[in-house]
Amino acid sequence: MIKKGKANRYTEVYALGQHICMSAHKARRVIDQIRGRSYEETLMILELMPYRACYAILKLVYSAAANATHNKGFNKTSLIISKAEVNEGTTVKKLKPRARGRSYPIKRSTCHITIVLKDISLDEEEEIAKTKSYKLELRNI
């Protein structure tokens, strides 16, 4: 569960991908490259990186941006990735048949990826409003 403060509740949108069939270590390698970047820059990075995790992360970034525009009415150009995290999921355990009636265990690890987008234009408007109210208070004193 993502905890949100009162200030961030109106400016953040997230997308969550669960049980993605890849190790968390391999997904973190890609996530570390895009954390804190703008939406457009993230798309360019993910399309050009040669890792398999990029496709799943690209779909999540698209989904989070679609959530932002459809649910909150945000502009895609003013979105940045404020949080991106990868957690380990369940491990799927299978048995592979081997010679002489033996079996060999196969462990397929999964991960949960969370992408949180933040609209920086709303934060800038709040800061401008705060400075204006502060200047008015100074004039009244």
BAVEX-479135 format. One line per 4 residues: number of its first residue (from 1); their letters; for each residue x, y, z of N, C-alpha, C, O, CB. Coordinates in nm, 4 decimals, m for minus. Last residue first. Glycine has a CB too. Layout:
# BAVEX-479135
NUM	A	X:Y:Z:X:Y:Z:X:Y:Z:X:Y:Z:X:Y:Z ~ ...
END
This chain:
# BAVEX-479135
141	INRL	0.1263:4.3578:0.7681:0.1962:4.3807:0.8952:0.2534:4.5149:0.8979:0.3163:4.5532:0.9966:0.3038:4.2799:0.9188 ~ 0.0366:4.3449:0.5110:m0.0606:4.3770:0.6162:0.0064:4.4077:0.7503:m0.0512:4.4759:0.8351:m0.1582:4.2616:0.6334 ~ 0.2618:4.2652:0.3726:0.2081:4.3986:0.3480:0.1144:4.4409:0.4601:0.1122:4.5575:0.4998:0.1351:4.4030:0.2138 ~ 0.2859:4.0033:0.4649:0.3927:4.0995:0.4946:0.3442:4.2437:0.4735:0.3819:4.3336:0.5487:0.5163:4.0714:0.4060
137	ELKY	0.0591:3.8896:0.3535:0.0708:3.8961:0.4991:0.1775:3.9977:0.5397:0.1606:4.0698:0.6380:0.1045:3.7571:0.5568 ~ 0.1239:3.9043:0.0841:0.0109:3.9813:0.1337:0.0168:3.9960:0.2860:m0.0163:4.1013:0.3405:m0.1206:3.9151:0.0918 ~ 0.3371:3.7240:0.0788:0.3638:3.8657:0.0472:0.2488:3.9536:0.0971:0.2719:4.0639:0.1466:0.3837:3.8854:m0.1065 ~ 0.1972:3.4881:0.1367:0.3013:3.5348:0.2287:0.3320:3.6824:0.2058:0.3508:3.7576:0.3014:0.4292:3.4511:0.2122
133	SKTK	0.0381:3.4645:m0.0874:m0.0263:3.4853:0.0422:0.0742:3.5353:0.1456:0.0398:3.6157:0.2322:m0.0921:3.3554:0.0908 ~ 0.2403:3.4253:m0.2783:0.1509:3.5404:m0.2885:0.0839:3.5693:m0.1543:0.0743:3.6847:m0.1126:0.0445:3.5164:m0.3967 ~ 0.3512:3.1857:m0.1916:0.4346:3.3066:m0.1900:0.3489:3.4318:m0.1999:0.3800:3.5334:m0.1377:0.5365:3.3036:m0.3051 ~ 0.1314:3.0137:m0.2290:0.1874:3.0334:m0.0954:0.2701:3.1615:m0.0886:0.2606:3.2371:0.0081:0.2735:2.9132:m0.0554
129	AIEE	0.0981:3.0275:m0.5070:m0.0097:3.0745:m0.4197:0.0415:3.0997:m0.2777:0.0000:3.1959:m0.2131:m0.1247:2.9724:m0.4170 ~ 0.3383:2.9088:m0.5851:0.3112:3.0475:m0.6239:0.2020:3.1059:m0.5340:0.2122:3.2204:m0.4900:0.2689:3.0559:m0.7737 ~ 0.2995:2.6506:m0.4838:0.4097:2.7317:m0.4321:0.3884:2.8794:m0.4649:0.4172:2.9659:m0.3822:0.5437:2.6832:m0.4899 ~ 0.0818:2.5676:m0.6384:0.0669:2.5779:m0.4936:0.1763:2.6663:m0.4335:0.1500:2.7466:m0.3440:0.0703:2.4384:m0.4295
125	EEDL	0.1989:2.5685:m0.8932:0.0866:2.6589:m0.8666:0.0666:2.6775:m0.7159:0.0381:2.7881:m0.6699:m0.0430:2.6047:m0.9313 ~ 0.3866:2.3641:m0.8598:0.4335:2.5000:m0.8864:0.3231:2.6014:m0.8580:0.3503:2.7088:m0.8044:0.4816:2.5130:m1.0321 ~ 0.2159:2.1464:m0.8278:0.3041:2.1852:m0.7175:0.3544:2.3275:m0.7351:0.3640:2.4032:m0.6385:0.4226:2.0889:m0.7071 ~ 0.1020:2.1371:m1.0801:0.0166:2.1679:m0.9657:0.0993:2.2092:m0.8448:0.0585:2.2963:m0.7680:m0.0709:2.0478:m0.9306
121	SIDK	0.3227:2.0626:m1.2347:0.2591:2.1921:m1.2603:0.1693:2.2323:m1.1434:0.1613:2.3507:m1.1107:0.1774:2.1873:m1.3910 ~ 0.3993:1.8083:m1.1737:0.4781:1.9169:m1.1153:0.4135:2.0525:m1.1394:0.4468:2.1489:m1.0704:0.6191:1.9163:m1.1722 ~ 0.2443:1.5253:m1.0829:0.2246:1.6408:m1.1700:0.2947:1.7600:m1.1076:0.2547:1.8077:m1.0014:0.0730:1.6703:m1.1925 ~ 0.3953:1.2079:m1.0701:0.3585:1.3295:m0.9983:0.3465:1.4430:m1.0983:0.4292:1.4555:m1.1886:0.4625:1.3637:m0.8876
117	LVIT	0.3515:0.8571:m1.0616:0.3748:0.9789:m1.1388:0.3234:1.0982:m1.0605:0.2207:1.0904:m0.9930:0.3065:0.9710:m1.2777 ~ 0.4878:0.5585:m0.9637:0.4090:0.6724:m0.9158:0.4490:0.7955:m0.9961:0.5660:0.8338:m0.9984:0.4302:0.6961:m0.7621 ~ 0.4799:0.2177:m1.0088:0.5238:0.3414:m1.0711:0.4311:0.4531:m1.0236:0.3096:0.4442:m1.0409:0.5240:0.3297:m1.2275 ~ 0.5800:m0.0911:m0.8864:0.4933:0.0240:m0.8618:0.5565:0.1473:m0.9246:0.6724:0.1786:m0.8977:0.4696:0.0455:m0.7092
113	IHCT	0.5842:m0.4372:m0.9386:0.6428:m0.3081:m0.9758:0.5388:m0.1992:m0.9531:0.4238:m0.2125:m0.9949:0.6918:m0.3084:m1.1246 ~ 0.6712:m0.7424:m0.8054:0.5654:m0.6424:m0.8091:0.6314:m0.5076:m0.8355:0.7234:m0.4679:m0.7640:0.4820:m0.6408:m0.6754 ~ 0.7872:m1.0530:m0.9521:0.8062:m0.9266:m0.8812:0.6826:m0.8388:m0.8965:0.6011:m0.8576:m0.9868:0.9314:m0.8530:m0.9335 ~ 0.8973:m1.3973:m0.9303:0.8112:m1.2913:m0.9813:0.8376:m1.1648:m0.9013:0.9019:m1.1684:m0.7964:0.6611:m1.3318:m0.9737
109	SRKI	1.0968:m1.6802:m1.0306:1.0679:m1.5694:m0.9396:0.9796:m1.4664:m1.0090:0.9858:m1.4498:m1.1308:1.1986:m1.5036:m0.8902 ~ 1.0708:m2.0096:m1.0546:1.0476:m1.8902:m1.1355:1.0094:m1.7768:m1.0419:0.9021:m1.7781:m0.9815:0.9365:m1.9144:m1.2432 ~ 1.2640:m2.2841:m1.0114:1.2038:m2.1745:m0.9342:1.1936:m2.0528:m1.0240:1.2956:m1.9979:m1.0657:1.2872:m2.1420:m0.8055 ~ 1.2572:m2.6271:m1.0457:1.2686:m2.5005:m1.1188:1.1965:m2.3950:m1.0365:1.0817:m2.4142:m0.9965:1.2083:m2.5108:m1.2649
105	PYSR	1.4208:m2.9299:m0.9448:1.3313:m2.8175:m0.9154:1.3626:m2.6940:m0.9999:1.4788:m2.6607:m1.0227:1.3400:m2.7817:m0.7681 ~ 1.4077:m3.2346:m1.1126:1.4937:m3.1194:m1.0858:1.4034:m2.9993:m1.0588:1.3172:m2.9685:m1.1411:1.5920:m3.0913:m1.2060 ~ 1.3818:m3.5848:m1.0483:1.3250:m3.4554:m1.0887:1.4183:m3.3448:m1.0431:1.4961:m3.3600:m0.9490:1.1819:m3.4349:m1.0293 ~ 1.4184:m3.9236:m1.1781:1.4437:m3.8143:m1.0845:1.3785:m3.6857:m1.1330:1.3268:m3.6789:m1.2445:1.5944:m3.7933:m1.0655
101	GRAR	1.4051:m4.1352:m1.3524:1.2921:m4.1104:m1.2633:1.3150:m4.0011:m1.1604:1.2379:m3.9883:m1.0653:1.2574:m4.2351:m1.1931 ~ 1.6287:m4.1300:m1.5169:1.6176:m4.2340:m1.4141:1.5110:m4.2015:m1.3098:1.5255:m4.2364:m1.1927:1.7516:m4.2535:m1.3454 ~ 1.6519:m3.7765:m1.5907:1.6776:m3.9179:m1.6198:1.6616:m4.0055:m1.4953:1.6791:m3.9590:m1.3826:1.8183:m3.9349:m1.6774 ~ 1.3805:m3.5571:m1.4971:1.5179:m3.5870:m1.5379:1.5323:m3.7370:m1.5596:1.4362:m3.8131:m1.5480:1.6201:m3.5368:m1.4318
97	PKLK	1.1222:m3.3147:m1.5108:1.1621:m3.4559:m1.5092:1.3047:m3.4745:m1.5635:1.3425:m3.4141:m1.6639:1.0629:m3.5400:m1.5920 ~ 1.1030:m3.0423:m1.3011:1.1379:m3.0831:m1.4364:1.1815:m3.2299:m1.4309:1.2701:m3.2645:m1.3528:1.2513:m2.9913:m1.4968 ~ 0.8613:m2.8815:m1.1105:0.9564:m2.9913:m1.1160:0.9778:m3.0305:m1.2610:0.8817:m3.0498:m1.3355:0.9073:m3.1122:m1.0327 ~ 0.8274:m2.5439:m0.9802:0.7892:m2.6538:m1.0690:0.8936:m2.7639:m1.0575:1.0013:m2.7427:m1.0018:0.7753:m2.6052:m1.2171
93	KVTT	0.7099:m2.2634:m0.8147:0.7980:m2.3792:m0.8064:0.7423:m2.4924:m0.8922:0.6263:m2.5314:m0.8790:0.8148:m2.4251:m0.6594 ~ 0.7210:m1.9215:m0.8171:0.6498:m2.0347:m0.8741:0.7466:m2.1521:m0.8781:0.8536:m2.1422:m0.9380:0.5934:m2.0019:m1.0169 ~ 0.7268:m1.7024:m0.5549:0.8128:m1.7843:m0.6393:0.7324:m1.9045:m0.6863:0.6813:m1.9810:m0.6045:0.9418:m1.8289:m0.5633 ~ 0.5801:m1.3737:m0.5306:0.5852:m1.5162:m0.4976:0.6770:m1.5885:m0.5949:0.7017:m1.5399:m0.7053:0.4439:m1.5785:m0.5005
89	GENV	0.7952:m1.0851:m0.5517:0.6656:m1.1495:m0.5430:0.6811:m1.2945:m0.5021:0.7832:m1.3334:m0.4456:0.5917:m1.1393:m0.6755 ~ 0.9825:m0.8099:m0.4346:0.9782:m0.9499:m0.4738:0.8377:m1.0050:m0.4555:0.7701:m0.9756:m0.3569:1.0793:m1.0321:m0.3928 ~ 0.9360:m0.4836:m0.5747:0.9357:m0.5749:m0.4609:0.9291:m0.7180:m0.5119:0.8761:m0.7438:m0.6200:0.8170:m0.5448:m0.3654 ~ 1.0431:m0.1772:m0.6859:1.0264:m0.3169:m0.7239:1.0364:m0.4008:m0.5978:1.1336:m0.3905:m0.5229:1.1326:m0.3609:m0.8299
85	EAKS	0.9344:0.1572:m0.7577:0.9900:0.0554:m0.6697:0.9560:m0.0834:m0.7193:0.8545:m0.1048:m0.7855:0.9394:0.0739:m0.5278 ~ 0.9442:0.4901:m0.7959:0.9425:0.3674:m0.8749:1.0085:0.2608:m0.7894:1.1255:0.2731:m0.7531:1.0161:0.3849:m1.0143 ~ 0.8157:0.8148:m0.7716:0.8525:0.6912:m0.7026:0.8465:0.5766:m0.8020:0.7539:0.5679:m0.8827:0.7591:0.6641:m0.5808 ~ 0.7947:1.0149:m0.9643:0.8379:1.0502:m0.8296:0.8823:0.9274:m0.7514:0.9768:0.9351:m0.6728:0.7261:1.1215:m0.7554
81	IILS	0.8376:1.0959:m1.2778:0.8295:0.9731:m1.1996:0.8841:1.0028:m1.0613:1.0053:1.0145:m1.0428:0.9078:0.8559:m1.2676 ~ 0.6308:1.3697:m1.3873:0.7610:1.3102:m1.3593:0.7396:1.1840:m1.2773:0.6351:1.1673:m1.2144:0.8544:1.4104:m1.2846 ~ 0.4392:1.5557:m1.6225:0.4490:1.4436:m1.5296:0.5944:1.4014:m1.5111:0.6717:1.3978:m1.6069:0.3652:1.3250:m1.5795 ~ 0.3799:1.7438:m1.8132:0.4220:1.7927:m1.6822:0.4327:1.6812:m1.5784:0.4352:1.7090:m1.4585:0.3254:1.8980:m1.6335
77	TKNF	0.2878:1.6158:m2.0382:0.4176:1.6837:m2.0467:0.4683:1.7299:m1.9118:0.5881:1.7532:m1.8962:0.4083:1.8018:m2.1393 ~ 0.0339:1.5227:m1.9847:0.1446:1.4271:m1.9846:0.2811:1.4953:m1.9869:0.3798:1.4372:m1.9418:0.1325:1.3343:m2.1032 ~ m0.1755:1.6870:m1.7545:m0.1089:1.6938:m1.8839:0.0138:1.6033:m1.8796:0.0896:1.6060:m1.7826:m0.0693:1.8407:m1.9197 ~ m0.4560:1.5411:m1.5789:m0.3213:1.5974:m1.5846:m0.2699:1.5988:m1.7281:m0.3153:1.5213:m1.8123:m0.2255:1.5177:m1.4944
73	GKNH	m0.7061:1.4385:m1.5087:m0.6991:1.5463:m1.6072:m0.5626:1.6123:m1.6160:m0.5532:1.7282:m1.6564:m0.8013:1.6498:m1.5752 ~ m0.7512:1.2200:m1.3454:m0.7215:1.3489:m1.2821:m0.7156:1.4652:m1.3795:m0.7196:1.5806:m1.3368:m0.5918:1.3401:m1.2092 ~ m0.8247:1.0071:m1.5179:m0.8871:1.0229:m1.3862:m0.8692:1.1620:m1.3271:m0.9613:1.2159:m1.2657:m0.8309:0.9216:m1.2912 ~ m0.6821:1.0478:m1.7631:m0.8241:1.0143:m1.7617:m0.8895:1.0464:m1.6278:m0.9972:1.1058:m1.6239:m0.8430:0.8677:m1.7939
69	TANA	m0.4173:1.1175:m1.6985:m0.4946:1.2016:m1.7902:m0.6445:1.1734:m1.7793:m0.7252:1.2662:m1.7857:m0.4478:1.1795:m1.9343 ~ m0.3445:0.9160:m1.5116:m0.3303:1.0582:m1.4786:m0.4168:1.1452:m1.5686:m0.4828:1.2373:m1.5205:m0.1843:1.1011:m1.4900 ~ m0.3872:0.6792:m1.6488:m0.4632:0.7058:m1.5263:m0.4600:0.8544:m1.4922:m0.5603:0.9114:m1.4492:m0.4074:0.6232:m1.4089 ~ m0.1936:0.7140:m1.8442:m0.3346:0.7094:m1.8849:m0.4248:0.7335:m1.7646:m0.5274:0.8005:m1.7764:m0.3683:0.5737:m1.9508
65	AASY	0.0328:0.6968:m1.6838:0.0050:0.8222:m1.7540:m0.1402:0.8274:m1.8016:m0.2025:0.9335:m1.7993:0.1004:0.8388:m1.8734 ~ 0.0116:0.4313:m1.6012:0.0070:0.5372:m1.5008:m0.0239:0.6717:m1.5653:m0.0980:0.7521:m1.5088:0.1397:0.5445:m1.4243 ~ 0.0383:0.3036:m1.8506:m0.0843:0.2883:m1.7731:m0.0978:0.3984:m1.6679:m0.2066:0.4525:m1.6480:m0.0876:0.1510:m1.7062 ~ 0.2998:0.3732:m1.9251:0.1866:0.4133:m2.0093:0.0558:0.4089:m1.9298:m0.0270:0.4993:m1.9404:0.1766:0.3218:m2.1336
61	VLKL	0.4312:0.2401:m1.7160:0.4428:0.3861:m1.7257:0.3299:0.4414:m1.8127:0.2705:0.5439:m1.7794:0.5813:0.4269:m1.7838 ~ 0.3647:m0.0249:m1.7754:0.3195:0.0346:m1.6497:0.3260:0.1868:m1.6533:0.2379:0.2547:m1.6006:0.4030:m0.0176:m1.5340 ~ 0.4920:m0.0602:m2.0219:0.3473:m0.0741:m2.0137:0.2920:m0.0113:m1.8859:0.1846:0.0489:m1.8877:0.3083:m0.2211:m2.0206 ~ 0.7576:m0.0284:m1.9347:0.7000:0.0668:m2.0307:0.5476:0.0604:m2.0289:0.4811:0.1639:m2.0338:0.7523:0.0384:m2.1729
57	IAYC	0.7878:m0.2562:m1.7793:0.7923:m0.1253:m1.7131:0.7330:m0.0185:m1.8034:0.6653:0.0724:m1.7554:0.9369:m0.0882:m1.6746 ~ 0.7763:m0.4535:m1.9767:0.6779:m0.4535:m1.8680:0.6723:m0.3176:m1.7981:0.5646:m0.2700:m1.7622:0.7111:m0.5635:m1.7661 ~ 1.0003:m0.3742:m2.1341:0.8665:m0.3818:m2.1925:0.7588:m0.3759:m2.0838:0.6613:m0.3020:m2.0971:0.8517:m0.5107:m2.2751 ~ 1.2256:m0.3897:m1.9685:1.1813:m0.2591:m2.0196:1.0385:m0.2636:m2.0723:0.9636:m0.1671:m2.0568:1.2749:m0.2114:m2.1299
53	ARYP	1.3075:m0.6438:m1.9145:1.2221:m0.5783:m1.8145:1.1643:m0.4476:m1.8665:1.0640:m0.3994:m1.8138:1.3007:m0.5523:m1.6865 ~ 1.4877:m0.7073:m2.1112:1.3534:m0.7625:m2.1221:1.2568:m0.6948:m2.0259:1.1368:m0.6888:m2.0528:1.3561:m0.9118:m2.0962 ~ 1.6973:m0.4390:m2.2374:1.6606:m0.5396:m2.1384:1.5154:m0.5833:m2.1541:1.4312:m0.5080:m2.2031:1.6837:m0.4859:m1.9978 ~ 1.8157:m0.2318:m2.3910:1.8039:m0.3666:m2.4479:1.7567:m0.4750:m2.3514:1.7742:m0.5933:m2.3807:1.9344:m0.4068:m2.5026
49	MLEL	1.6585:0.0890:m2.4303:1.7349:m0.0046:m2.3471:1.7120:m0.1483:m2.3940:1.6005:m0.1831:m2.4327:1.6955:0.0102:m2.1980 ~ 1.4835:0.2412:m2.5820:1.6176:0.2175:m2.6345:1.6999:0.1193:m2.5514:1.8026:0.0709:m2.5991:1.6907:0.3473:m2.6439 ~ 1.2473:0.2671:m2.4439:1.2415:0.2124:m2.5793:1.3797:0.1762:m2.6324:1.3918:0.0895:m2.7189:1.1751:0.3118:m2.6728 ~ 1.3316:0.3855:m2.2044:1.2812:0.2480:m2.2028:1.2748:0.1858:m2.3418:1.2945:0.0652:m2.3566:1.1440:0.2444:m2.1398
45	IMLT	1.4080:0.6439:m2.2908:1.5053:0.5546:m2.2274:1.4590:0.4094:m2.2359:1.5371:0.3208:m2.2703:1.5276:0.5947:m2.0803 ~ 1.1653:0.7471:m2.3883:1.2807:0.7317:m2.4781:1.3823:0.6336:m2.4206:1.4363:0.5500:m2.4929:1.3479:0.8677:m2.5034 ~ 1.0099:0.7458:m2.1539:0.9696:0.6657:m2.2694:1.0854:0.6431:m2.3645:1.1029:0.5327:m2.4160:0.8550:0.7327:m2.3430 ~ 1.1537:0.9270:m1.9945:1.1416:0.7873:m1.9539:1.1032:0.6987:m2.0708:1.1568:0.5890:m2.0860:1.0395:0.7732:m1.8427
41	EEYS	1.1095:1.1637:m2.1287:1.2464:1.1126:m2.1208:1.2457:0.9645:m2.0823:1.3271:0.8865:m2.1316:1.3292:1.1943:m2.0188 ~ 0.8359:1.1937:m2.0826:0.8858:1.1755:m2.2188:1.0265:1.1168:m2.2203:1.0584:1.0311:m2.3027:0.8845:1.3081:m2.2933 ~ 0.8279:1.2195:m1.7962:0.7539:1.1142:m1.8659:0.8116:1.0884:m2.0047:0.8340:0.9730:m2.0412:0.6060:1.1515:m1.8770 ~ 1.1464:1.2792:m1.6302:1.0171:1.3206:m1.6849:0.9552:1.2054:m1.7645:1.0220:1.1068:m1.7957:1.0331:1.4467:m1.7748
37	RGRI	1.2858:1.0991:m1.3454:1.2910:1.1608:m1.4782:1.1510:1.1996:m1.5251:1.0507:1.1581:m1.4670:1.3563:1.0651:m1.5799 ~ 1.2841:0.9554:m1.1087:1.3056:1.0993:m1.1019:1.3076:1.1703:m1.2365:1.3292:1.2914:m1.2410:1.4325:1.1258:m1.0325 ~ 1.4032:0.6540:m1.2432:1.3486:0.7203:m1.1242:1.3844:0.8690:m1.1244:1.5013:0.9048:m1.1385:1.4016:0.6529:m0.9954 ~ 1.5258:0.5166:m1.4477:1.4162:0.6081:m1.4827:1.3629:0.6867:m1.3641:1.2836:0.7788:m1.3835:1.3036:0.5311:m1.5450
33	QDIV	1.7258:0.3508:m1.3491:1.7599:0.4446:m1.4561:1.6519:0.5495:m1.4798:1.6818:0.6593:m1.5268:1.7852:0.3691:m1.5838 ~ 1.6055:0.1827:m1.1689:1.7005:0.2806:m1.1172:1.7374:0.3852:m1.2217:1.7763:0.4966:m1.1865:1.8256:0.2106:m1.0680 ~ 1.4630:0.0121:m1.3372:1.3898:0.1115:m1.2580:1.4833:0.2200:m1.2065:1.4451:0.3368:m1.2007:1.3178:0.0441:m1.1405 ~ 1.6605:m0.1621:m1.4329:1.5961:m0.0677:m1.5246:1.5291:0.0456:m1.4472:1.5375:0.1618:m1.4872:1.4927:m0.1402:m1.6129
29	RRAK	1.7337:m0.2998:m1.2051:1.8388:m0.2458:m1.2912:1.7818:m0.1414:m1.3862:1.8484:m0.0424:m1.4165:1.9068:m0.3584:m1.3706 ~ 1.4975:m0.4038:m1.1103:1.5551:m0.2875:m1.0416:1.6633:m0.2209:m1.1246:1.6830:m0.0997:m1.1160:1.6122:m0.3288:m0.9067 ~ 1.4657:m0.6276:m1.2714:1.3744:m0.5152:m1.2904:1.4290:m0.3888:m1.2245:1.4096:m0.2787:m1.2762:1.2358:m0.5487:m1.2338 ~ 1.6654:m0.7929:m1.1701:1.6733:m0.7508:m1.3106:1.5807:m0.6327:m1.3384:1.6134:m0.5467:m1.4201:1.6379:m0.8679:m1.4036
25	HASM	1.5714:m0.8314:m0.9070:1.7040:m0.7726:m0.9303:1.7164:m0.7187:m1.0733:1.7719:m0.6109:m1.0944:1.8143:m0.8772:m0.9036 ~ 1.3340:m0.9652:m0.9326:1.3292:m0.8265:m0.8862:1.4624:m0.7566:m0.9122:1.4656:m0.6360:m0.9366:1.2944:m0.8208:m0.7362 ~ 1.2924:m1.1609:m1.2282:1.3473:m1.1411:m1.0945:1.3456:m0.9928:m1.0597:1.3546:m0.9067:m1.1472:1.4909:m1.1976:m1.0850 ~ 0.9699:m1.2081:m1.3727:1.1122:m1.1776:m1.3843:1.1636:m1.1514:m1.2438:1.0863:m1.1232:m1.1523:1.1385:m1.0545:m1.4794
21	CIHQ	0.6651:m1.1968:m1.4336:0.7596:m1.3087:m1.4334:0.9002:m1.2635:m1.4696:0.9440:m1.2789:m1.5836:0.7137:m1.4167:m1.5302 ~ 0.4748:m1.0188:m1.2066:0.5438:m1.0113:m1.3350:0.6575:m1.1121:m1.3326:0.7378:m1.1127:m1.2394:0.5968:m0.8666:m1.3638 ~ 0.2910:m0.9788:m0.9912:0.3236:m1.1124:m1.0407:0.3815:m1.1090:m1.1819:0.3413:m1.1881:m1.2672:0.1998:m1.2003:m1.0381 ~ 0.1540:m0.6578:m1.0736:0.1851:m0.7643:m0.9793:0.2099:m0.8952:m1.0522:0.1566:m0.9190:m1.1605:0.0723:m0.7809:m0.8781
17	GLAY	0.1905:m0.3191:m1.1086:0.1951:m0.4454:m1.1815:0.2384:m0.5556:m1.0878:0.3463:m0.5491:m1.0289:0.2901:m0.4366:m1.3025 ~ 0.0226:m0.0199:m1.0697:0.0838:m0.1311:m0.9982:0.0760:m0.2562:m1.0845:m0.0322:m0.2951:m1.1286:0.0147:m0.1542:m0.8614 ~ 0.0464:0.3285:m1.0901:0.0069:0.2040:m1.1548:0.0870:0.0924:m1.0900:0.2050:0.1089:m1.0593:0.0303:0.2089:m1.3103 ~ m0.0719:0.6467:m0.9579:0.0186:0.5324:m0.9659:m0.0421:0.4178:m1.0452:m0.1633:0.4103:m1.0652:0.0552:0.4848:m0.8268
13	VETY	m0.0394:0.9947:m0.9078:m0.1165:0.8862:m0.9663:m0.0216:0.7677:m0.9794:0.0965:0.7860:m1.0089:m0.1795:0.9269:m1.1056 ~ m0.0516:1.3011:m0.7251:0.0135:1.1749:m0.7577:m0.0856:1.0723:m0.8095:m0.1992:1.0633:m0.7628:0.0855:1.1202:m0.6363 ~ m0.1850:1.5252:m0.6408:m0.0886:1.5425:m0.7487:m0.0231:1.4126:m0.7918:0.0548:1.4130:m0.8872:0.0166:1.6394:m0.7071 ~ m0.3470:1.4804:m0.4270:m0.4100:1.5348:m0.5462:m0.3132:1.5451:m0.6636:m0.3562:1.5716:m0.7759:m0.4682:1.6705:m0.5159
9	RNAK	m0.1779:1.3819:m0.2301:m0.2928:1.3022:m0.2708:m0.3522:1.3507:m0.4026:m0.4023:1.2704:m0.4813:m0.3986:1.3049:m0.1626 ~ 0.0226:1.5435:m0.1354:0.0514:1.4623:m0.2529:m0.0704:1.3894:m0.3068:m0.0667:1.3394:m0.4193:0.1580:1.3633:m0.2207 ~ m0.0870:1.6678:0.0873:m0.0388:1.7513:m0.0225:m0.0201:1.6692:m0.1487:m0.0442:1.7193:m0.2585:0.0925:1.8195:0.0156 ~ m0.1490:1.4537:0.2598:m0.2557:1.5386:0.2074:m0.2108:1.6203:0.0876:m0.2889:1.6404:m0.0054:m0.3063:1.6309:0.3155
5	GKKI	0.0434:1.1610:0.1612:0.0097:1.2720:0.2483:m0.1008:1.3562:0.1866:m0.1414:1.3319:0.0729:0.1330:1.3578:0.2763 ~ 0.0057:0.8122:0.1216:0.0097:0.9438:0.0603:m0.0276:1.0487:0.1631:m0.1191:1.0286:0.2430:m0.0842:0.9509:m0.0610 ~ 0.1453:0.4969:0.0930:0.0934:0.5984:0.1842:0.1117:0.7344:0.1195:0.2192:0.7673:0.0693:0.1644:0.5923:0.3229 ~ 0.0546:0.2168:m0.0819:0.1303:0.3410:m0.0899:0.0661:0.4424:0.0029:m0.0534:0.4704:m0.0074:0.1362:0.3947:m0.2359
1	M	0.0847:m0.1183:0.0000:0.0000:0.0000:0.0000:0.0883:0.1233:0.0000:0.1858:0.1312:0.0747:m0.0959:0.0005:0.1217
END
